Structure formats: C-alpha cells, structure tokens
Amino acid sequence: MYFKTIDFSKFSSIKVGSPIEVLMIEREDTLPVDRLIIGHANNLLVSNNPPPLMMLSKDFSFIELEKDILTIGCATPTGKILSFAKKNNLAGFEFVSKLPGSLGGMIAMNAGVKSYEVFNILDAVKINGIWKKREEIEYGYRFSKLGGVATEVRFKVKYGFSKELLNELINLRSNQPKTASAGSAFKNPKDDYAGRLIEAVGLKGVSKGAMQWSEVHANFLVNHGGGTFEEAKYLIDLVQEKVFKTFEVSLKEEIQVL
Ligand SMILES: Cc1cc2nc3c(=O)[nH]c(=O)nc-3n(C[C@H](O)[C@H](O)[C@H](O)COP(=O)(O)OP(=O)(O)OC[C@H]3O[C@@H](n4cnc5c(N)ncnc54)[C@H](O)[C@@H]3O)c2cc1C
C-alpha cells in the first residue's frame, strides 16, 4: 500500500474538495479497517476534512472471461466494462453506458438506470477476501449492505449485447445536465421523484456561489466552477428542509457526503 494525494476539486465528478492523502490498496495488502473505501468519486461530495480514505489500486482493474464466467476487479472503470461487453457480445451491461465510476462504486450503490441494476446481473461479490453469493447480500434501490470492501465481482455470462437497448438508455440521458455533478443528489422517494419535489418547492435553478440546483434537471446539483463543499451542503440542507416542511417527505441523499 502507498499514499497518493488526490485533489478532489479535480478528481471528483462534481469538482468539489481539496487535495487529500488517500491510501492506495494493492493486491497483497491486508485491508485496513479504519478507513473508508472510495471508488472513482462520481457519487461523492468530499469536504476538506473527510474520514481517512482508501482506494483500490490498478491491481484491481481487470476483466477475465473464462468458460462463461466473467470476473471483474472492482477498480475497473465502467467504460472499460461496457467496451468489453460490446466486443465480446455480452448481454446485461448496456445500462452501464454513461454511468461513470468503478465497479466497486456500482456495487456499493447498486447503481442502475430504470429497472436495470447491477445486482440483477451479478452472481457473487468478493468482500474482505470472502466470496458472497448475491442471495447472501442485502440490497435494494441504490443501496447494498456489503459490510466491507468489494474487490472482485463474478457475473454469469449471457450472450447478446443489445445495441437497441444501449441507444434507448443513451437517449434517456438527454434530460441530464452536462455541467459537473455527482449524478442524482437525492434518491427518489417511493412513488415520486426527488426532482419533482425540488421543483415544487421552487428550488430548481436556485444557486449558492458556484453551486446550483440544475435548470436542466432539478435533482442534479451542479458546479459551474470553483464551487465549495459549504455551498453544496447549504443547498442540500435547504432542499431537505423545504421539502419536509411542504410535503413531510424526508429526502435521502444518494450523493455520499464525506
Ligand atoms: C453524470 C452522472 C450521471 C450518473 N448517473 C447515474 C445513474 O444513472 N444511475 C446511478 O445509479 N448512478 C449514477 N451516477 C452516480 C455514479 O455514477 C454511481 O454511483 C457510480 O456507481 C459511482 O461509482 P464510483 O466508483 O465513482 O464510486 P464513489 O462515488 O467513489 O463511491 C460511491 C460509494 O461506493 C462506496 N465504494 C466504492 N468502492 C467500493 C468498494 N470497492 N467496496 C465497497 N464500497 C465501495 C463508497 O464508500 C461510496 O459510499 C451518476 C453520476 C454522474 C456524475
């Protein structure tokens, strides 16, 4: 293991944060228990004072296909997984397109689009060195209880990559802002949409400094450049407070605030 200084104002997709020392985990290492694992910071809002962090090194970025069993390391970027699936005609990975991050982050968030979620297609996850079958892991809409660090994931292979589905899912993205963000800020409450509620309380387009509830899609907290953690947190708290006052709905953050 070794330390690497990561500037979260550059590395994170929302471009908020500062340079922080992150412990990089290599294959032979024993996993530390006193550090929080992060992936590629596409769903994070990192303060200037986060808990001690660790990240999987390139040792965990690999894709192996052997006898219809696909094993992928958790540091593998989603873009590489999509290219591999296309090239090898594998079905089920189409939704990964335009879903930025690493496989580890996807597993922890049970990332997905519409009814397509990563837990639908996986077979087992290696957590803290032990393989766990999907049935042994609790998961649901944008969460999973891993109870440790995921390092590898096994998928049962199905053939038939669908270009039609890929295009359909890419088209769904047309209502998403291109400005820096961490994806959806809040999870959708049951039978409703966080974006609708944010709009209904009049906060769509509202900004604080360089941070703003996007005018394109209200549930995206966007950074127009140089936005700070404090500005972002102010806007998150404001939405939670107003939505609760108006609708008695507690919006849960999808974005992980560290
Ligand atoms: C423009 C944009 C669009 C997006 N669209 C979608 C979407 O449609 N659907 C969707 O679900 N998400 C979406 N996201 C959010 C993001 O892409 C996903 O949550 C992604 O899976 C995050 O991966 P990451 O590697 O960046 O994880 P990070 O953001 O670094 O971490 C996310 C969480 O995963 C945990 N984690 C990371 N690695 C591991 C590991 N190895 N073991 C255990 N826990 C780990 C972290 O502790 C943290 O809690 C979007 C983001 C952006 C910027």
The ligand as an SDF file (V2000), in Angstrom:
LIG
                    3D

 53 58  0  0  0  0  0  0  0  0999 V2000
  -23.2760   12.4890  -14.7450 C   0  0  0  0  0  0  0  0  0  0  0  0
  -23.5590   11.3620  -13.7990 C   0  0  0  0  0  0  0  0  0  0  0  0
  -24.6110   10.5040  -14.0550 C   0  0  0  0  0  0  0  0  0  0  0  0
  -24.9120    9.4710  -13.1620 C   0  0  0  0  0  0  0  0  0  0  0  0
  -25.9460    8.6340  -13.4450 N   0  0  0  0  0  0  0  0  0  0  0  0
  -26.2180    7.6050  -12.6140 C   0  0  0  0  0  0  0  0  0  0  0  0
  -27.2960    6.7130  -12.8900 C   0  0  0  0  0  0  0  0  0  0  0  0
  -27.9910    6.8080  -13.8830 O   0  0  0  0  0  0  0  0  0  0  0  0
  -27.5240    5.6960  -12.0220 N   0  0  0  0  0  0  0  0  0  0  0  0
  -26.7810    5.5150  -10.9050 C   0  0  0  0  0  0  0  0  0  0  0  0
  -27.0320    4.5730  -10.1560 O   0  0  0  0  0  0  0  0  0  0  0  0
  -25.7670    6.3660  -10.6080 N   0  0  0  0  0  0  0  0  0  0  0  0
  -25.4610    7.4000  -11.4220 C   0  0  0  0  0  0  0  0  0  0  0  0
  -24.4420    8.2540  -11.1290 N   0  0  0  0  0  0  0  0  0  0  0  0
  -23.6800    8.0580   -9.8880 C   0  0  0  0  0  0  0  0  0  0  0  0
  -22.4100    7.1900  -10.0800 C   0  0  0  0  0  0  0  0  0  0  0  0
  -22.1370    7.0330  -11.4350 O   0  0  0  0  0  0  0  0  0  0  0  0
  -22.5660    5.8140   -9.4480 C   0  0  0  0  0  0  0  0  0  0  0  0
  -22.9880    5.8740   -8.1090 O   0  0  0  0  0  0  0  0  0  0  0  0
  -21.2470    5.0210   -9.5120 C   0  0  0  0  0  0  0  0  0  0  0  0
  -21.5210    3.6850   -9.2590 O   0  0  0  0  0  0  0  0  0  0  0  0
  -20.2090    5.5520   -8.5440 C   0  0  0  0  0  0  0  0  0  0  0  0
  -19.0060    4.8500   -8.6990 O   0  0  0  0  0  0  0  0  0  0  0  0
  -17.6420    5.4100   -8.1330 P   0  0  0  0  0  0  0  0  0  0  0  0
  -16.5780    4.4130   -8.4120 O   0  0  0  0  0  0  0  0  0  0  0  0
  -17.3890    6.7700   -8.6350 O   0  0  0  0  0  0  0  0  0  0  0  0
  -17.9280    5.4050   -6.5520 O   0  0  0  0  0  0  0  0  0  0  0  0
  -17.6990    6.5660   -5.4720 P   0  0  0  0  0  0  0  0  0  0  0  0
  -18.5150    7.7420   -5.8270 O   0  0  0  0  0  0  0  0  0  0  0  0
  -16.2440    6.7970   -5.2770 O   0  0  0  0  0  0  0  0  0  0  0  0
  -18.2850    5.8620   -4.1590 O   0  0  0  0  0  0  0  0  0  0  0  0
  -19.6580    5.6400   -4.0350 C   0  0  0  0  0  0  0  0  0  0  0  0
  -19.9140    4.7480   -2.8170 C   0  0  0  0  0  0  0  0  0  0  0  0
  -19.3710    3.4540   -3.0570 O   0  0  0  0  0  0  0  0  0  0  0  0
  -18.5510    3.0230   -1.9860 C   0  0  0  0  0  0  0  0  0  0  0  0
  -17.4990    2.1780   -2.5800 N   0  0  0  0  0  0  0  0  0  0  0  0
  -16.6960    2.4990   -3.6390 C   0  0  0  0  0  0  0  0  0  0  0  0
  -15.8890    1.4620   -3.9350 N   0  0  0  0  0  0  0  0  0  0  0  0
  -16.1840    0.4740   -3.0670 C   0  0  0  0  0  0  0  0  0  0  0  0
  -15.6620   -0.8580   -2.8740 C   0  0  0  0  0  0  0  0  0  0  0  0
  -14.6840   -1.3620   -3.6470 N   0  0  0  0  0  0  0  0  0  0  0  0
  -16.1770   -1.6030   -1.8710 N   0  0  0  0  0  0  0  0  0  0  0  0
  -17.1680   -1.1140   -1.0690 C   0  0  0  0  0  0  0  0  0  0  0  0
  -17.6980    0.1320   -1.2060 N   0  0  0  0  0  0  0  0  0  0  0  0
  -17.1960    0.9180   -2.1960 C   0  0  0  0  0  0  0  0  0  0  0  0
  -18.0270    4.3200   -1.3630 C   0  0  0  0  0  0  0  0  0  0  0  0
  -17.7120    4.1470    0.0080 O   0  0  0  0  0  0  0  0  0  0  0  0
  -19.2370    5.2370   -1.5230 C   0  0  0  0  0  0  0  0  0  0  0  0
  -20.1410    5.0530   -0.4610 O   0  0  0  0  0  0  0  0  0  0  0  0
  -24.1150    9.2900  -11.9990 C   0  0  0  0  0  0  0  0  0  0  0  0
  -23.0360   10.1580  -11.7580 C   0  0  0  0  0  0  0  0  0  0  0  0
  -22.7510   11.1880  -12.6360 C   0  0  0  0  0  0  0  0  0  0  0  0
  -21.5900   12.0930  -12.3510 C   0  0  0  0  0  0  0  0  0  0  0  0
  1  2  1  0
  2  3  1  0
  2 52  2  0
  3  4  2  0
  4  5  1  0
  4 50  1  0
  5  6  2  0
  6  7  1  0
  6 13  1  0
  7  8  2  0
  7  9  1  0
  9 10  1  0
 10 11  2  0
 10 12  1  0
 12 13  2  0
 13 14  1  0
 14 15  1  0
 14 50  1  0
 15 16  1  0
 16 17  1  0
 16 18  1  0
 18 19  1  0
 18 20  1  0
 20 21  1  0
 20 22  1  0
 22 23  1  0
 23 24  1  0
 24 25  2  0
 24 26  1  0
 24 27  1  0
 27 28  1  0
 28 29  2  0
 28 30  1  0
 28 31  1  0
 31 32  1  0
 32 33  1  0
 33 34  1  0
 33 48  1  0
 34 35  1  0
 35 36  1  0
 35 46  1  0
 36 37  1  0
 36 45  1  0
 37 38  2  0
 38 39  1  0
 39 40  1  0
 39 45  2  0
 40 41  1  0
 40 42  2  0
 42 43  1  0
 43 44  2  0
 44 45  1  0
 46 47  1  0
 46 48  1  0
 48 49  1  0
 50 51  2  0
 51 52  1  0
 52 53  1  0
M  END
$$$$
